[in-house]
């Protein structure tokens, strides 16, 4: 009996998104409730799948679409890593959708449909085990993300959208070139089949396969924002509407997910002559990205840009950790991925609340404010909504929690994640750590310091120096998602042992690509149903 | 035939990349289109070039498997064409919106 549950995280948002399009924009609240409840169901499915994947003892759950054998058809694969990403995505989507229902979904058309399309594309990209199907889901999530980036319109968003779309279209072309090269040499599009083809390739074919893998890798490095392919990212993320920016925090992690998935599957342990291909590039590229992001964090004047550069630092850290190729580090890196994505999404949502009612120029001046003294005269903008008493206190508390999480200070999960990675690098034997690994350790710590400096500078200017008469009006439904995201980070800090145990098991399972390959290759089709007398024989396949 | 096809792919890709790097939005659109043509031809050629070989199974004549050409790249090309077409259309809309907002067709919105 195939596990049909695996298809639901893709189908459900897709169907609801399509069904929502004819509903009039006037019933936005209905659409919003429909969207939120869909995401909530996807969240529950992801929890169920997570339990199943954990119980299955590291054997991935495989679903043969249309009952075609995995040699011919497309497979969906749910292993620990992909259900972890499903779980993370549904939490983020839930928070961003609830936030969007307060105000932002009135800024344009079809906000909730686009959002669910994005969720469906993301879930598809995590679950698929076929490289061309990955391209299709990737285009789907990109198409939805174009719409979300342009949501709210305005010259800035349109300009950033123009750059974002152009870069992603060029990257997609590169992705197709990579797929074609791999198909030409391997004769299959199935990821497990490709991994086997790499193992058995002739030298002449291996060159083609590696060229294809490089093209695909570069596509996802653009998406993940590795230096020097990241210059589009701060511009796009900092102008997007807050709910869109919050879900964009996971878009760059999709690039990381694919790179991790393909690099361990195809170039991981036991993969023969191509083992370790591209690892050095990921590692040094990751280090360069951390350094670039760090400089950006320190130099940013507006808070939106600061958060965007934090995305780059997070991407760089993950890329470098993958490039190290040690399972202990990858376990910590997965924990960092979850923690940093939740934090960055919370920060993107929070920034707009904090900046409400401030002068437009106030952010730009924040960095050089010392020269101007304390003569601030900011106006209060009366916005419709229920004001929370002591709003500033709540916002300030959330902001400092974000700061602590991003900088990686104890006691929250940001610290635990960095600690897990560092202890993975150093292990019990500091003598065996190479100079390159020490530079990763150093950059990880210094990037935390840079984030701390930048966040406290922004925080002091916002919450301490300008308290008088600048209390922004914030609706409960807007601050709740932020508190929820940060609360999950706190939960991750309290239940760190079981969370890290899950991540370590995931990393161990990833480091045995043979299991994934066997599970996919060995998936059996469902035999035709027993024929009822007089009924038509069941046709083969789907 | 191989030579002509590879030359065509090369020329299309080179022109496409050159146009993408130009400062006018219209040039970028044309560049992206040329690039996607090059990519589509490239995918097609990865199924190996065969003349007079059908990709669809002929149940009546039922020729041997070797008489067919690989149908997968053709299916891939179809998908890629559809997606590329939709994306180009979307890009054109954004181009027009940008032109309306900034009154210039420069990709940065200012000369």
Boltz contact constraints between the chains, C-beta under 6 A:
constraints:
  - contact:
      token1: [A, 132]
      token2: [B, 76]
      max_distance: 6.0
  - contact:
      token1: [A, 139]
      token2: [B, 83]
      max_distance: 6.0
  - contact:
      token1: [A, 155]
      token2: [B, 101]
      max_distance: 6.0
  - contact:
      token1: [A, 158]
      token2: [B, 97]
      max_distance: 6.0
  - contact:
      token1: [A, 158]
      token2: [B, 98]
      max_distance: 6.0
  - contact:
      token1: [A, 158]
      token2: [B, 101]
      max_distance: 6.0
  - contact:
      token1: [A, 159]
      token2: [B, 109]
      max_distance: 6.0
  - contact:
      token1: [A, 161]
      token2: [B, 94]
      max_distance: 6.0
  - contact:
      token1: [A, 162]
      token2: [B, 94]
      max_distance: 6.0
  - contact:
      token1: [A, 162]
      token2: [B, 98]
      max_distance: 6.0
  - contact:
      token1: [A, 165]
      token2: [B, 91]
      max_distance: 6.0
  - contact:
      token1: [A, 166]
      token2: [B, 28]
      max_distance: 6.0
  - contact:
      token1: [A, 169]
      token2: [B, 32]
      max_distance: 6.0
  - contact:
      token1: [A, 169]
      token2: [B, 87]
      max_distance: 6.0
  - contact:
      token1: [A, 173]
      token2: [B, 35]
      max_distance: 6.0
  - contact:
      token1: [A, 173]
      token2: [B, 36]
      max_distance: 6.0
  - contact:
      token1: [A, 173]
      token2: [B, 39]
      max_distance: 6.0
  - contact:
      token1: [A, 176]
      token2: [B, 39]
      max_distance: 6.0
  - contact:
      token1: [A, 176]
      token2: [B, 80]
      max_distance: 6.0
  - contact:
      token1: [A, 177]
      token2: [B, 39]
      max_distance: 6.0
  - contact:
      token1: [A, 180]
      token2: [B, 42]
      max_distance: 6.0
  - contact:
      token1: [A, 180]
      token2: [B, 43]
      max_distance: 6.0
  - contact:
      token1: [A, 180]
      token2: [B, 46]
      max_distance: 6.0
  - contact:
      token1: [A, 183]
      token2: [B, 46]
      max_distance: 6.0
  - contact:
      token1: [A, 184]
      token2: [B, 46]
      max_distance: 6.0
